[in-house]
Amino acid sequence: MNNIIPNGIHRWGALHVDGLNLTNEHGQPVRLRGMSTYGIQWQPQFAGEGSVATIRDYGANLLRVAMYTDEGGYLTHPEKVKADAFRAVETALSLDMYAILDWHILYDNNPMTHLKEAKEFFAEAAKRYAGQPGLLYEICNEPNGDVTWERDVRPYAEEVIPVIRQFSPNAVILVGCSTWSQDVDLAAKHPLDFPNIMVTCHFYAGTHGKPLQKKIDRARELGTPIFISEWGTSRADGNGGVFIRESEEWLRFLDERNLSWANWSLGDRDETSAALKPGANPNGNWREEEISESGRFVFRQFRT
Ligand code: IDC
């Protein structure tokens, strides 16, 4: 069958978390690597079949669907944005790729602000995808500002996780943490008391280096499994660089720990973190000149 890949849903089945590892349904450690969409409210066209199948051909087995809450996202146009997010998820699943459904908070710093909307959204999504082994849930992209794990993020997760588990009892759930999902060490001191949970860490190679790597190792020493659900070859503002040498160092770090990752972003915005050049064909099969410097680098990394 055309749509089966060696590291996809058909072979690996439902994923679980075992200690620090993400494992397949047979308990073997596995790794997801792929791309995050750009904000789905802005560029849904690059989450269509042509584009996603092209990154799969490059070796990706993961698509993260970044559904912004703010900035013209879900909270402003719930039906339209939700439909685009679900379509993107289903495109990836139909291609045998794992998908992450990401509640992409950003300028709306505190996940608690829209707890009610998050619970409604994840109830609907988890019901829709009940029994679907290929979907992971990311319940808050990047808490930031005056937000702490213990006061805000953990209580938020304690409300949202049971909502998802009610319909998808074993789904892997990814939880962001304070300082734009960098304070993994602080989260690890007060872990969530649920199975199949990973804490996300996000880095941008032009901004973050050794200190953040130390935080990851500290969290892991405390027993917290980490998932890199977003990273960029640029600075943290999505531009500058491209920082190839720093990205290579980071990827070595991730390889040594078998950490899963999604790169920001599968889109054609005019910024260095975008994998595609402005005007790239949404149907995929890109010519070399449609791919950015970052894209050329990242698209080679899925198979290494
Ligand atoms: C950036 C986009 C940029 C957009 C900005 C605000 O690349 O075009 O104007 O968001 O919406 C993150 C966020 C991610 C950011 C990215 C780069 O999760 O939404 O995208 N970044 O700044 N965290 C750290 C970096």
Boltz pocket constraint, residues with backbone or C-beta under 6 A from the ligand:
constraints:
  - pocket:
      binder: B
      contacts: [[A, 71], [A, 105], [A, 106], [A, 141], [A, 142], [A, 180], [A, 202], [A, 204], [A, 230], [A, 235], [A, 236], [A, 237], [A, 238], [A, 239], [A, 264], [A, 269], [A, 271], [A, 273]]
      max_distance: 6.0
